[in-house]
Amino acid sequence: MENKKECRICGYRFTPGKEGGSLAFAKREKDKLWREHAEDEELVGEKKPPEVGWFCAKHYPEAEKCTDMAINDAIELVEFRMEGKAAGNLNPRM
Ligand SMILES: [Zn+2]
């Protein structure tokens, strides 16, 4: 069975290793807490850390330039650079 991953930018489903890959971004405070909690419960390796995301071959190179940012900021920046989506258009998604 193929283990397809979904690009965080465009939602494209791809096979890791062939078309894209995962990137780890700067940890936010809540990501650090997640990891502490996960280590307590020995979940590391089973659950994907929140600061890690999958990117298709098209978006991986641009996302890779942003790994010093938090993942949500990086996604927004890549969308802005590559998809022409206005970053910070005062239309909060959450
Ligand atoms: Zn993509």
PDB file of the backbone (N, CA, C, O) and the ligand in Angstrom, with CONECT records:
HET     ZN  A 101       1
ATOM      1  N   MET A   1       0.841  -1.195   0.000  1.00  0.00           N
ATOM      2  CA  MET A   1       0.000   0.000   0.000  1.00  0.00           C
ATOM      3  C   MET A   1       0.873   1.241   0.000  1.00  0.00           C
ATOM      4  O   MET A   1       1.852   1.327   0.740  1.00  0.00           O
ATOM      5  N   GLU A   2       0.520   2.167  -0.809  1.00  0.00           N
ATOM      6  CA  GLU A   2       1.300   3.390  -0.889  1.00  0.00           C
ATOM      7  C   GLU A   2       0.957   4.324   0.258  1.00  0.00           C
ATOM      8  O   GLU A   2      -0.205   4.521   0.610  1.00  0.00           O
ATOM      9  N   ASN A   3       1.998   4.885   0.819  1.00  0.00           N
ATOM     10  CA  ASN A   3       1.829   5.810   1.924  1.00  0.00           C
ATOM     11  C   ASN A   3       1.945   7.233   1.391  1.00  0.00           C
ATOM     12  O   ASN A   3       3.016   7.838   1.440  1.00  0.00           O
ATOM     13  N   LYS A   4       0.854   7.752   0.891  1.00  0.00           N
ATOM     14  CA  LYS A   4       0.887   9.071   0.268  1.00  0.00           C
ATOM     15  C   LYS A   4       0.828  10.172   1.316  1.00  0.00           C
ATOM     16  O   LYS A   4       0.187  10.046   2.360  1.00  0.00           O
ATOM     17  N   LYS A   5       1.511  11.238   0.997  1.00  0.00           N
ATOM     18  CA  LYS A   5       1.495  12.411   1.872  1.00  0.00           C
ATOM     19  C   LYS A   5       0.853  13.565   1.131  1.00  0.00           C
ATOM     20  O   LYS A   5       0.793  13.597  -0.098  1.00  0.00           O
ATOM     21  N   GLU A   6       0.381  14.504   1.916  1.00  0.00           N
ATOM     22  CA  GLU A   6      -0.331  15.628   1.325  1.00  0.00           C
ATOM     23  C   GLU A   6       0.472  16.903   1.514  1.00  0.00           C
ATOM     24  O   GLU A   6       0.901  17.222   2.623  1.00  0.00           O
ATOM     25  N   CYS A   7       0.670  17.631   0.419  1.00  0.00           N
ATOM     26  CA  CYS A   7       1.418  18.878   0.483  1.00  0.00           C
ATOM     27  C   CYS A   7       0.668  19.904   1.329  1.00  0.00           C
ATOM     28  O   CYS A   7      -0.538  20.100   1.179  1.00  0.00           O
ATOM     29  N   ARG A   8       1.419  20.555   2.225  1.00  0.00           N
ATOM     30  CA  ARG A   8       0.783  21.529   3.104  1.00  0.00           C
ATOM     31  C   ARG A   8       0.376  22.803   2.372  1.00  0.00           C
ATOM     32  O   ARG A   8      -0.448  23.576   2.860  1.00  0.00           O
ATOM     33  N   ILE A   9       0.952  23.007   1.218  1.00  0.00           N
ATOM     34  CA  ILE A   9       0.631  24.224   0.474  1.00  0.00           C
ATOM     35  C   ILE A   9      -0.566  23.981  -0.448  1.00  0.00           C
ATOM     36  O   ILE A   9      -1.555  24.713  -0.392  1.00  0.00           O
ATOM     37  N   CYS A  10      -0.476  22.965  -1.284  1.00  0.00           N
ATOM     38  CA  CYS A  10      -1.485  22.806  -2.335  1.00  0.00           C
ATOM     39  C   CYS A  10      -2.394  21.598  -2.127  1.00  0.00           C
ATOM     40  O   CYS A  10      -3.385  21.446  -2.840  1.00  0.00           O
ATOM     41  N   GLY A  11      -2.074  20.744  -1.168  1.00  0.00           N
ATOM     42  CA  GLY A  11      -2.922  19.595  -0.911  1.00  0.00           C
ATOM     43  C   GLY A  11      -2.692  18.430  -1.871  1.00  0.00           C
ATOM     44  O   GLY A  11      -3.388  17.417  -1.814  1.00  0.00           O
ATOM     45  N   TYR A  12      -1.706  18.591  -2.752  1.00  0.00           N
ATOM     46  CA  TYR A  12      -1.378  17.529  -3.699  1.00  0.00           C
ATOM     47  C   TYR A  12      -0.872  16.302  -2.948  1.00  0.00           C
ATOM     48  O   TYR A  12      -0.033  16.415  -2.054  1.00  0.00           O
ATOM     49  N   ARG A  13      -1.382  15.140  -3.313  1.00  0.00           N
ATOM     50  CA  ARG A  13      -0.968  13.904  -2.643  1.00  0.00           C
ATOM     51  C   ARG A  13       0.132  13.240  -3.454  1.00  0.00           C
ATOM     52  O   ARG A  13       0.005  13.044  -4.662  1.00  0.00           O
ATOM     53  N   PHE A  14       1.208  12.899  -2.770  1.00  0.00           N
ATOM     54  CA  PHE A  14       2.383  12.392  -3.472  1.00  0.00           C
ATOM     55  C   PHE A  14       3.041  11.283  -2.660  1.00  0.00           C
ATOM     56  O   PHE A  14       2.722  11.061  -1.492  1.00  0.00           O
ATOM     57  N   THR A  15       3.959  10.604  -3.311  1.00  0.00           N
ATOM     58  CA  THR A  15       4.697   9.534  -2.658  1.00  0.00           C
ATOM     59  C   THR A  15       6.034  10.079  -2.166  1.00  0.00           C
ATOM     60  O   THR A  15       6.868  10.476  -2.980  1.00  0.00           O
ATOM     61  N   PRO A  16       6.256  10.107  -0.853  1.00  0.00           N
ATOM     62  CA  PRO A  16       7.507  10.655  -0.318  1.00  0.00           C
ATOM     63  C   PRO A  16       8.715   9.906  -0.874  1.00  0.00           C
ATOM     64  O   PRO A  16       8.672   8.696  -1.092  1.00  0.00           O
ATOM     65  N   GLY A  17       9.786  10.653  -1.097  1.00  0.00           N
ATOM     66  CA  GLY A  17      10.995  10.045  -1.631  1.00  0.00           C
ATOM     67  C   GLY A  17      11.060  10.137  -3.136  1.00  0.00           C
ATOM     68  O   GLY A  17      12.145  10.128  -3.718  1.00  0.00           O
ATOM     69  N   LYS A  18       9.898  10.225  -3.774  1.00  0.00           N
ATOM     70  CA  LYS A  18       9.869  10.345  -5.226  1.00  0.00           C
ATOM     71  C   LYS A  18       9.601  11.784  -5.646  1.00  0.00           C
ATOM     72  O   LYS A  18      10.200  12.291  -6.595  1.00  0.00           O
ATOM     73  N   GLU A  19       8.707  12.422  -4.936  1.00  0.00           N
ATOM     74  CA  GLU A  19       8.230  13.714  -5.425  1.00  0.00           C
ATOM     75  C   GLU A  19       8.453  14.862  -4.457  1.00  0.00           C
ATOM     76  O   GLU A  19       8.527  16.016  -4.878  1.00  0.00           O
ATOM     77  N   GLY A  20       8.557  14.578  -3.219  1.00  0.00           N
ATOM     78  CA  GLY A  20       8.692  15.668  -2.254  1.00  0.00           C
ATOM     79  C   GLY A  20       9.243  15.122  -0.960  1.00  0.00           C
ATOM     80  O   GLY A  20       9.820  14.035  -0.946  1.00  0.00           O
ATOM     81  N   GLY A  21       9.082  15.848   0.122  1.00  0.00           N
ATOM     82  CA  GLY A  21       9.601  15.358   1.380  1.00  0.00           C
ATOM     83  C   GLY A  21       9.081  16.168   2.548  1.00  0.00           C
ATOM     84  O   GLY A  21       8.256  17.068   2.390  1.00  0.00           O
ATOM     85  N   SER A  22       9.584  15.825   3.729  1.00  0.00           N
ATOM     86  CA  SER A  22       9.149  16.521   4.927  1.00  0.00           C
ATOM     87  C   SER A  22      10.218  17.508   5.357  1.00  0.00           C
ATOM     88  O   SER A  22      11.410  17.301   5.129  1.00  0.00           O
ATOM     89  N   LEU A  23       9.777  18.563   5.972  1.00  0.00           N
ATOM     90  CA  LEU A  23      10.678  19.579   6.505  1.00  0.00           C
ATOM     91  C   LEU A  23      10.279  19.868   7.940  1.00  0.00           C
ATOM     92  O   LEU A  23       9.097  19.888   8.282  1.00  0.00           O
ATOM     93  N   ALA A  24      11.296  20.093   8.780  1.00  0.00           N
ATOM     94  CA  ALA A  24      11.031  20.489  10.162  1.00  0.00           C
ATOM     95  C   ALA A  24      11.285  21.985  10.299  1.00  0.00           C
ATOM     96  O   ALA A  24      12.323  22.494   9.874  1.00  0.00           O
ATOM     97  N   PHE A  25      10.345  22.665  10.885  1.00  0.00           N
ATOM     98  CA  PHE A  25      10.434  24.114  11.032  1.00  0.00           C
ATOM     99  C   PHE A  25      10.766  24.483  12.468  1.00  0.00           C
ATOM    100  O   PHE A  25      10.845  23.630  13.352  1.00  0.00           O
ATOM    101  N   ALA A  26      10.956  25.769  12.670  1.00  0.00           N
ATOM    102  CA  ALA A  26      11.233  26.249  14.021  1.00  0.00           C
ATOM    103  C   ALA A  26      10.085  25.865  14.942  1.00  0.00           C
ATOM    104  O   ALA A  26       8.913  25.933  14.570  1.00  0.00           O
ATOM    105  N   LYS A  27      10.453  25.462  16.149  1.00  0.00           N
ATOM    106  CA  LYS A  27       9.422  25.024  17.086  1.00  0.00           C
ATOM    107  C   LYS A  27       8.789  26.227  17.772  1.00  0.00           C
ATOM    108  O   LYS A  27       9.478  27.101  18.298  1.00  0.00           O
ATOM    109  N   ARG A  28       7.484  26.249  17.753  1.00  0.00           N
ATOM    110  CA  ARG A  28       6.765  27.233  18.537  1.00  0.00           C
ATOM    111  C   ARG A  28       6.660  26.695  19.954  1.00  0.00           C
ATOM    112  O   ARG A  28       6.957  25.531  20.221  1.00  0.00           O
ATOM    113  N   GLU A  29       6.240  27.552  20.835  1.00  0.00           N
ATOM    114  CA  GLU A  29       6.139  27.144  22.237  1.00  0.00           C
ATOM    115  C   GLU A  29       5.230  25.923  22.376  1.00  0.00           C
ATOM    116  O   GLU A  29       5.533  24.996  23.128  1.00  0.00           O
ATOM    117  N   LYS A  30       4.122  25.932  21.648  1.00  0.00           N
ATOM    118  CA  LYS A  30       3.187  24.807  21.782  1.00  0.00           C
ATOM    119  C   LYS A  30       3.748  23.531  21.144  1.00  0.00           C
ATOM    120  O   LYS A  30       3.361  22.424  21.516  1.00  0.00           O
ATOM    121  N   ASP A  31       4.666  23.696  20.176  1.00  0.00           N
ATOM    122  CA  ASP A  31       5.291  22.514  19.594  1.00  0.00           C
ATOM    123  C   ASP A  31       6.256  21.864  20.584  1.00  0.00           C
ATOM    124  O   ASP A  31       6.390  20.642  20.642  1.00  0.00           O
ATOM    125  N   LYS A  32       6.932  22.733  21.370  1.00  0.00           N
ATOM    126  CA  LYS A  32       7.822  22.192  22.403  1.00  0.00           C
ATOM    127  C   LYS A  32       7.018  21.439  23.441  1.00  0.00           C
ATOM    128  O   LYS A  32       7.415  20.364  23.892  1.00  0.00           O
ATOM    129  N   LEU A  33       5.893  22.005  23.815  1.00  0.00           N
ATOM    130  CA  LEU A  33       5.018  21.339  24.786  1.00  0.00           C
ATOM    131  C   LEU A  33       4.521  20.010  24.233  1.00  0.00           C
ATOM    132  O   LEU A  33       4.457  19.009  24.946  1.00  0.00           O
ATOM    133  N   TRP A  34       4.170  20.019  22.951  1.00  0.00           N
ATOM    134  CA  TRP A  34       3.695  18.782  22.322  1.00  0.00           C
ATOM    135  C   TRP A  34       4.748  17.704  22.451  1.00  0.00           C
ATOM    136  O   TRP A  34       4.449  16.554  22.772  1.00  0.00           O
ATOM    137  N   ARG A  35       6.009  18.100  22.192  1.00  0.00           N
ATOM    138  CA  ARG A  35       7.077  17.120  22.190  1.00  0.00           C
ATOM    139  C   ARG A  35       7.315  16.568  23.596  1.00  0.00           C
ATOM    140  O   ARG A  35       7.532  15.369  23.772  1.00  0.00           O
ATOM    141  N   GLU A  36       7.272  17.445  24.584  1.00  0.00           N
ATOM    142  CA  GLU A  36       7.446  16.977  25.961  1.00  0.00           C
ATOM    143  C   GLU A  36       6.358  15.974  26.307  1.00  0.00           C
ATOM    144  O   GLU A  36       6.616  14.926  26.900  1.00  0.00           O
ATOM    145  N   HIS A  37       5.156  16.315  25.929  1.00  0.00           N
ATOM    146  CA  HIS A  37       4.011  15.446  26.197  1.00  0.00           C
ATOM    147  C   HIS A  37       4.179  14.115  25.452  1.00  0.00           C
ATOM    148  O   HIS A  37       3.934  13.042  26.004  1.00  0.00           O
ATOM    149  N   ALA A  38       4.597  14.211  24.204  1.00  0.00           N
ATOM    150  CA  ALA A  38       4.750  13.012  23.393  1.00  0.00           C
ATOM    151  C   ALA A  38       5.828  12.095  23.976  1.00  0.00           C
ATOM    152  O   ALA A  38       5.689  10.872  23.976  1.00  0.00           O
ATOM    153  N   GLU A  39       6.908  12.715  24.473  1.00  0.00           N
ATOM    154  CA  GLU A  39       7.974  11.895  25.040  1.00  0.00           C
ATOM    155  C   GLU A  39       7.489  11.184  26.291  1.00  0.00           C
ATOM    156  O   GLU A  39       7.826  10.024  26.532  1.00  0.00           O
ATOM    157  N   ASP A  40       6.698  11.889  27.082  1.00  0.00           N
ATOM    158  CA  ASP A  40       6.104  11.276  28.278  1.00  0.00           C
ATOM    159  C   ASP A  40       5.331  10.022  27.902  1.00  0.00           C
ATOM    160  O   ASP A  40       5.412   8.993  28.573  1.00  0.00           O
ATOM    161  N   GLU A  41       4.599  10.131  26.841  1.00  0.00           N
ATOM    162  CA  GLU A  41       3.698   9.039  26.483  1.00  0.00           C
ATOM    163  C   GLU A  41       4.284   8.105  25.428  1.00  0.00           C
ATOM    164  O   GLU A  41       3.601   7.242  24.877  1.00  0.00           O
ATOM    165  N   GLU A  42       5.569   8.309  25.171  1.00  0.00           N
ATOM    166  CA  GLU A  42       6.275   7.480  24.192  1.00  0.00           C
ATOM    167  C   GLU A  42       5.564   7.452  22.851  1.00  0.00           C
ATOM    168  O   GLU A  42       5.394   6.410  22.219  1.00  0.00           O
ATOM    169  N   LEU A  43       5.160   8.635  22.453  1.00  0.00           N
ATOM    170  CA  LEU A  43       4.455   8.735  21.182  1.00  0.00           C
ATOM    171  C   LEU A  43       5.376   9.167  20.051  1.00  0.00           C
ATOM    172  O   LEU A  43       4.987   9.156  18.883  1.00  0.00           O
ATOM    173  N   VAL A  44       6.592   9.546  20.403  1.00  0.00           N
ATOM    174  CA  VAL A  44       7.503  10.012  19.370  1.00  0.00           C
ATOM    175  C   VAL A  44       7.734   8.893  18.361  1.00  0.00           C
ATOM    176  O   VAL A  44       7.985   7.749  18.739  1.00  0.00           O
ATOM    177  N   GLY A  45       7.650   9.219  17.123  1.00  0.00           N
ATOM    178  CA  GLY A  45       7.817   8.212  16.087  1.00  0.00           C
ATOM    179  C   GLY A  45       6.495   7.692  15.570  1.00  0.00           C
ATOM    180  O   GLY A  45       6.406   7.172  14.458  1.00  0.00           O
ATOM    181  N   GLU A  46       5.477   7.838  16.387  1.00  0.00           N
ATOM    182  CA  GLU A  46       4.158   7.408  15.923  1.00  0.00           C
ATOM    183  C   GLU A  46       3.347   8.586  15.434  1.00  0.00           C
ATOM    184  O   GLU A  46       2.663   8.524  14.412  1.00  0.00           O
ATOM    185  N   LYS A  47       3.444   9.659  16.193  1.00  0.00           N
ATOM    186  CA  LYS A  47       2.729  10.863  15.795  1.00  0.00           C
ATOM    187  C   LYS A  47       3.708  11.822  15.149  1.00  0.00           C
ATOM    188  O   LYS A  47       4.875  11.897  15.531  1.00  0.00           O
ATOM    189  N   LYS A  48       3.228  12.531  14.195  1.00  0.00           N
ATOM    190  CA  LYS A  48       4.071  13.508  13.518  1.00  0.00           C
ATOM    191  C   LYS A  48       4.116  14.792  14.347  1.00  0.00           C
ATOM    192  O   LYS A  48       3.069  15.327  14.712  1.00  0.00           O
ATOM    193  N   PRO A  49       5.317  15.289  14.646  1.00  0.00           N
ATOM    194  CA  PRO A  49       5.399  16.539  15.395  1.00  0.00           C
ATOM    195  C   PRO A  49       4.725  17.674  14.613  1.00  0.00           C
ATOM    196  O   PRO A  49       4.769  17.698  13.383  1.00  0.00           O
ATOM    197  N   PRO A  50       4.113  18.597  15.323  1.00  0.00           N
ATOM    198  CA  PRO A  50       3.352  19.651  14.639  1.00  0.00           C
ATOM    199  C   PRO A  50       4.210  20.606  13.833  1.00  0.00           C
ATOM    200  O   PRO A  50       3.697  21.293  12.949  1.00  0.00           O
ATOM    201  N   GLU A  51       5.513  20.667  14.116  1.00  0.00           N
ATOM    202  CA  GLU A  51       6.340  21.609  13.369  1.00  0.00           C
ATOM    203  C   GLU A  51       6.914  20.975  12.094  1.00  0.00           C
ATOM    204  O   GLU A  51       7.714  21.586  11.384  1.00  0.00           O
ATOM    205  N   VAL A  52       6.487  19.740  11.825  1.00  0.00           N
ATOM    206  CA  VAL A  52       6.949  19.058  10.625  1.00  0.00           C
ATOM    207  C   VAL A  52       5.820  19.014   9.595  1.00  0.00           C
ATOM    208  O   VAL A  52       4.673  18.713   9.923  1.00  0.00           O
ATOM    209  N   GLY A  53       6.165  19.319   8.350  1.00  0.00           N
ATOM    210  CA  GLY A  53       5.156  19.286   7.306  1.00  0.00           C
ATOM    211  C   GLY A  53       5.695  18.629   6.051  1.00  0.00           C
ATOM    212  O   GLY A  53       6.903  18.588   5.821  1.00  0.00           O
ATOM    213  N   TRP A  54       4.780  18.117   5.245  1.00  0.00           N
ATOM    214  CA  TRP A  54       5.145  17.497   3.971  1.00  0.00           C
ATOM    215  C   TRP A  54       4.918  18.484   2.832  1.00  0.00           C
ATOM    216  O   TRP A  54       3.958  19.254   2.832  1.00  0.00           O
ATOM    217  N   PHE A  55       5.817  18.440   1.874  1.00  0.00           N
ATOM    218  CA  PHE A  55       5.712  19.366   0.746  1.00  0.00           C
ATOM    219  C   PHE A  55       5.997  18.621  -0.547  1.00  0.00           C
ATOM    220  O   PHE A  55       6.908  17.797  -0.621  1.00  0.00           O
ATOM    221  N   CYS A  56       5.203  18.924  -1.561  1.00  0.00           N
ATOM    222  CA  CYS A  56       5.405  18.290  -2.858  1.00  0.00           C
ATOM    223  C   CYS A  56       6.663  18.866  -3.513  1.00  0.00           C
ATOM    224  O   CYS A  56       7.244  19.835  -3.025  1.00  0.00           O
ATOM    225  N   ALA A  57       7.064  18.262  -4.608  1.00  0.00           N
ATOM    226  CA  ALA A  57       8.313  18.657  -5.270  1.00  0.00           C
ATOM    227  C   ALA A  57       8.287  20.117  -5.700  1.00  0.00           C
ATOM    228  O   ALA A  57       9.321  20.782  -5.746  1.00  0.00           O
ATOM    229  N   LYS A  58       7.107  20.598  -6.010  1.00  0.00           N
ATOM    230  CA  LYS A  58       6.990  21.987  -6.463  1.00  0.00           C
ATOM    231  C   LYS A  58       7.228  22.965  -5.321  1.00  0.00           C
ATOM    232  O   LYS A  58       7.879  23.994  -5.508  1.00  0.00           O
ATOM    233  N   HIS A  59       6.712  22.654  -4.155  1.00  0.00           N
ATOM    234  CA  HIS A  59       6.767  23.598  -3.044  1.00  0.00           C
ATOM    235  C   HIS A  59       7.912  23.335  -2.073  1.00  0.00           C
ATOM    236  O   HIS A  59       8.246  24.197  -1.261  1.00  0.00           O
ATOM    237  N   TYR A  60       8.506  22.169  -2.149  1.00  0.00           N
ATOM    238  CA  TYR A  60       9.572  21.813  -1.208  1.00  0.00           C
ATOM    239  C   TYR A  60      10.737  22.798  -1.211  1.00  0.00           C
ATOM    240  O   TYR A  60      11.166  23.241  -0.145  1.00  0.00           O
ATOM    241  N   PRO A  61      11.267  23.155  -2.410  1.00  0.00           N
ATOM    242  CA  PRO A  61      12.448  24.035  -2.408  1.00  0.00           C
ATOM    243  C   PRO A  61      12.175  25.395  -1.768  1.00  0.00           C
ATOM    244  O   PRO A  61      13.032  25.945  -1.076  1.00  0.00           O
ATOM    245  N   GLU A  62      11.000  25.924  -1.999  1.00  0.00           N
ATOM    246  CA  GLU A  62      10.680  27.226  -1.418  1.00  0.00           C
ATOM    247  C   GLU A  62      10.440  27.093   0.084  1.00  0.00           C
ATOM    248  O   GLU A  62      10.860  27.946   0.865  1.00  0.00           O
ATOM    249  N   ALA A  63       9.772  26.032   0.475  1.00  0.00           N
ATOM    250  CA  ALA A  63       9.514  25.809   1.902  1.00  0.00           C
ATOM    251  C   ALA A  63      10.825  25.591   2.657  1.00  0.00           C
ATOM    252  O   ALA A  63      10.966  25.972   3.820  1.00  0.00           O
ATOM    253  N   GLU A  64      11.769  24.976   1.970  1.00  0.00           N
ATOM    254  CA  GLU A  64      13.048  24.667   2.611  1.00  0.00           C
ATOM    255  C   GLU A  64      13.791  25.943   3.017  1.00  0.00           C
ATOM    256  O   GLU A  64      14.579  25.941   3.963  1.00  0.00           O
ATOM    257  N   LYS A  65      13.529  27.025   2.292  1.00  0.00           N
ATOM    258  CA  LYS A  65      14.177  28.298   2.614  1.00  0.00           C
ATOM    259  C   LYS A  65      13.606  28.933   3.871  1.00  0.00           C
ATOM    260  O   LYS A  65      14.170  29.892   4.399  1.00  0.00           O
ATOM    261  N   CYS A  66      12.498  28.407   4.346  1.00  0.00           N
ATOM    262  CA  CYS A  66      11.769  29.055   5.442  1.00  0.00           C
ATOM    263  C   CYS A  66      11.794  28.236   6.732  1.00  0.00           C
ATOM    264  O   CYS A  66      10.991  28.477   7.633  1.00  0.00           O
ATOM    265  N   THR A  67      12.705  27.276   6.824  1.00  0.00           N
ATOM    266  CA  THR A  67      12.645  26.367   7.974  1.00  0.00           C
ATOM    267  C   THR A  67      13.073  27.026   9.286  1.00  0.00           C
ATOM    268  O   THR A  67      12.952  26.427  10.355  1.00  0.00           O
ATOM    269  N   ASP A  68      13.575  28.269   9.200  1.00  0.00           N
ATOM    270  CA  ASP A  68      13.885  28.964  10.451  1.00  0.00           C
ATOM    271  C   ASP A  68      12.662  29.684  11.006  1.00  0.00           C
ATOM    272  O   ASP A  68      12.727  30.332  12.051  1.00  0.00           O
ATOM    273  N   MET A  69      11.549  29.560  10.290  1.00  0.00           N
ATOM    274  CA  MET A  69      10.303  30.168  10.751  1.00  0.00           C
ATOM    275  C   MET A  69       9.399  29.081  11.337  1.00  0.00           C
ATOM    276  O   MET A  69       9.633  27.887  11.155  1.00  0.00           O
ATOM    277  N   ALA A  70       8.365  29.531  12.043  1.00  0.00           N
ATOM    278  CA  ALA A  70       7.342  28.576  12.480  1.00  0.00           C
ATOM    279  C   ALA A  70       6.586  28.093  11.250  1.00  0.00           C
ATOM    280  O   ALA A  70       6.461  28.819  10.264  1.00  0.00           O
ATOM    281  N   ILE A  71       6.087  26.873  11.312  1.00  0.00           N
ATOM    282  CA  ILE A  71       5.515  26.251  10.122  1.00  0.00           C
ATOM    283  C   ILE A  71       4.328  27.035   9.552  1.00  0.00           C
ATOM    284  O   ILE A  71       4.169  27.129   8.335  1.00  0.00           O
ATOM    285  N   ASN A  72       3.513  27.584  10.417  1.00  0.00           N
ATOM    286  CA  ASN A  72       2.347  28.316   9.891  1.00  0.00           C
ATOM    287  C   ASN A  72       2.773  29.585   9.151  1.00  0.00           C
ATOM    288  O   ASN A  72       2.176  29.953   8.139  1.00  0.00           O
ATOM    289  N   ASP A  73       3.813  30.248   9.665  1.00  0.00           N
ATOM    290  CA  ASP A  73       4.321  31.441   8.984  1.00  0.00           C
ATOM    291  C   ASP A  73       4.989  31.056   7.669  1.00  0.00           C
ATOM    292  O   ASP A  73       4.845  31.752   6.664  1.00  0.00           O
ATOM    293  N   ALA A  74       5.710  29.957   7.682  1.00  0.00           N
ATOM    294  CA  ALA A  74       6.391  29.499   6.480  1.00  0.00           C
ATOM    295  C   ALA A  74       5.382  29.167   5.380  1.00  0.00           C
ATOM    296  O   ALA A  74       5.584  29.527   4.220  1.00  0.00           O
ATOM    297  N   ILE A  75       4.310  28.491   5.739  1.00  0.00           N
ATOM    298  CA  ILE A  75       3.289  28.124   4.759  1.00  0.00           C
ATOM    299  C   ILE A  75       2.673  29.382   4.159  1.00  0.00           C
ATOM    300  O   ILE A  75       2.438  29.461   2.954  1.00  0.00           O
ATOM    301  N   GLU A  76       2.420  30.349   5.008  1.00  0.00           N
ATOM    302  CA  GLU A  76       1.835  31.588   4.529  1.00  0.00           C
ATOM    303  C   GLU A  76       2.778  32.293   3.556  1.00  0.00           C
ATOM    304  O   GLU A  76       2.346  32.828   2.535  1.00  0.00           O
ATOM    305  N   LEU A  77       4.056  32.286   3.882  1.00  0.00           N
ATOM    306  CA  LEU A  77       5.038  32.961   3.031  1.00  0.00           C
ATOM    307  C   LEU A  77       5.193  32.249   1.682  1.00  0.00           C
ATOM    308  O   LEU A  77       5.279  32.895   0.637  1.00  0.00           O
ATOM    309  N   VAL A  78       5.227  30.938   1.715  1.00  0.00           N
ATOM    310  CA  VAL A  78       5.357  30.186   0.464  1.00  0.00           C
ATOM    311  C   VAL A  78       4.116  30.382  -0.401  1.00  0.00           C
ATOM    312  O   VAL A  78       4.218  30.527  -1.619  1.00  0.00           O
ATOM    313  N   GLU A  79       2.959  30.386   0.226  1.00  0.00           N
ATOM    314  CA  GLU A  79       1.724  30.645  -0.528  1.00  0.00           C
ATOM    315  C   GLU A  79       1.783  32.017  -1.180  1.00  0.00           C
ATOM    316  O   GLU A  79       1.382  32.204  -2.328  1.00  0.00           O
ATOM    317  N   PHE A  80       2.290  32.958  -0.421  1.00  0.00           N
ATOM    318  CA  PHE A  80       2.382  34.331  -0.932  1.00  0.00           C
ATOM    319  C   PHE A  80       3.350  34.393  -2.109  1.00  0.00           C
ATOM    320  O   PHE A  80       3.055  35.006  -3.135  1.00  0.00           O
ATOM    321  N   ARG A  81       4.504  33.753  -1.952  1.00  0.00           N
ATOM    322  CA  ARG A  81       5.534  33.830  -2.984  1.00  0.00           C
ATOM    323  C   ARG A  81       5.152  33.048  -4.231  1.00  0.00           C
ATOM    324  O   ARG A  81       5.423  33.484  -5.350  1.00  0.00           O
ATOM    325  N   MET A  82       4.525  31.899  -4.041  1.00  0.00           N
ATOM    326  CA  MET A  82       4.325  30.989  -5.170  1.00  0.00           C
ATOM    327  C   MET A  82       2.905  30.976  -5.708  1.00  0.00           C
ATOM    328  O   MET A  82       2.681  30.699  -6.887  1.00  0.00           O
ATOM    329  N   GLU A  83       1.958  31.274  -4.853  1.00  0.00           N
ATOM    330  CA  GLU A  83       0.567  31.166  -5.294  1.00  0.00           C
ATOM    331  C   GLU A  83      -0.092  32.533  -5.420  1.00  0.00           C
ATOM    332  O   GLU A  83      -1.250  32.642  -5.822  1.00  0.00           O
ATOM    333  N   GLY A  84       0.653  33.564  -5.074  1.00  0.00           N
ATOM    334  CA  GLY A  84       0.105  34.900  -5.196  1.00  0.00           C
ATOM    335  C   GLY A  84      -0.956  35.228  -4.171  1.00  0.00           C
ATOM    336  O   GLY A  84      -1.718  36.182  -4.328  1.00  0.00           O
ATOM    337  N   LYS A  85      -0.998  34.419  -3.104  1.00  0.00           N
ATOM    338  CA  LYS A  85      -1.974  34.715  -2.056  1.00  0.00           C
ATOM    339  C   LYS A  85      -1.418  35.837  -1.177  1.00  0.00           C
ATOM    340  O   LYS A  85      -0.253  35.801  -0.781  1.00  0.00           O
ATOM    341  N   ALA A  86      -2.214  36.787  -0.887  1.00  0.00           N
ATOM    342  CA  ALA A  86      -1.773  37.917  -0.079  1.00  0.00           C
ATOM    343  C   ALA A  86      -1.546  37.474   1.356  1.00  0.00           C
ATOM    344  O   ALA A  86      -2.458  36.991   2.027  1.00  0.00           O
ATOM    345  N   ALA A  87      -0.306  37.647   1.815  1.00  0.00           N
ATOM    346  CA  ALA A  87      -0.004  37.316   3.206  1.00  0.00           C
ATOM    347  C   ALA A  87      -0.502  38.450   4.086  1.00  0.00           C
ATOM    348  O   ALA A  87      -0.346  39.628   3.766  1.00  0.00           O
ATOM    349  N   GLY A  88      -1.098  38.068   5.188  1.00  0.00           N
ATOM    350  CA  GLY A  88      -1.552  39.063   6.141  1.00  0.00           C
ATOM    351  C   GLY A  88      -2.552  40.035   5.546  1.00  0.00           C
ATOM    352  O   GLY A  88      -2.434  41.245   5.736  1.00  0.00           O
ATOM    353  N   ASN A  89      -3.516  39.525   4.841  1.00  0.00           N
ATOM    354  CA  ASN A  89      -4.529  40.426   4.271  1.00  0.00           C
ATOM    355  C   ASN A  89      -5.662  40.694   5.250  1.00  0.00           C
ATOM    356  O   ASN A  89      -6.781  41.027   4.858  1.00  0.00           O
ATOM    357  N   LEU A  90      -5.353  40.544   6.513  1.00  0.00           N
ATOM    358  CA  LEU A  90      -6.311  40.837   7.578  1.00  0.00           C
ATOM    359  C   LEU A  90      -7.584  40.002   7.430  1.00  0.00           C
ATOM    360  O   LEU A  90      -8.691  40.452   7.726  1.00  0.00           O
ATOM    361  N   ASN A  91      -7.385  38.794   6.970  1.00  0.00           N
ATOM    362  CA  ASN A  91      -8.506  37.894   6.824  1.00  0.00           C
ATOM    363  C   ASN A  91      -8.137  36.596   7.529  1.00  0.00           C
ATOM    364  O   ASN A  91      -7.919  35.568   6.889  1.00  0.00           O
ATOM    365  N   PRO A  92      -8.071  36.658   8.846  1.00  0.00           N
ATOM    366  CA  PRO A  92      -7.534  35.520   9.607  1.00  0.00           C
ATOM    367  C   PRO A  92      -8.299  34.236   9.350  1.00  0.00           C
ATOM    368  O   PRO A  92      -9.525  34.222   9.245  1.00  0.00           O
ATOM    369  N   ARG A  93      -7.540  33.165   9.253  1.00  0.00           N
ATOM    370  CA  ARG A  93      -8.151  31.875   8.925  1.00  0.00           C
ATOM    371  C   ARG A  93      -8.651  31.167  10.164  1.00  0.00           C
ATOM    372  O   ARG A  93      -9.447  30.235  10.057  1.00  0.00           O
ATOM    373  N   MET A  94      -8.204  31.587  11.345  1.00  0.00           N
ATOM    374  CA  MET A  94      -8.592  30.843  12.522  1.00  0.00           C
ATOM    375  C   MET A  94      -9.635  31.579  13.349  1.00  0.00           C
ATOM    376  O   MET A  94     -10.069  31.076  14.385  1.00  0.00           O
TER     377      MET A  94
HETATM  378 ZN    ZN A 101       2.515  21.588  -3.186  1.00  0.00          ZN2+
END
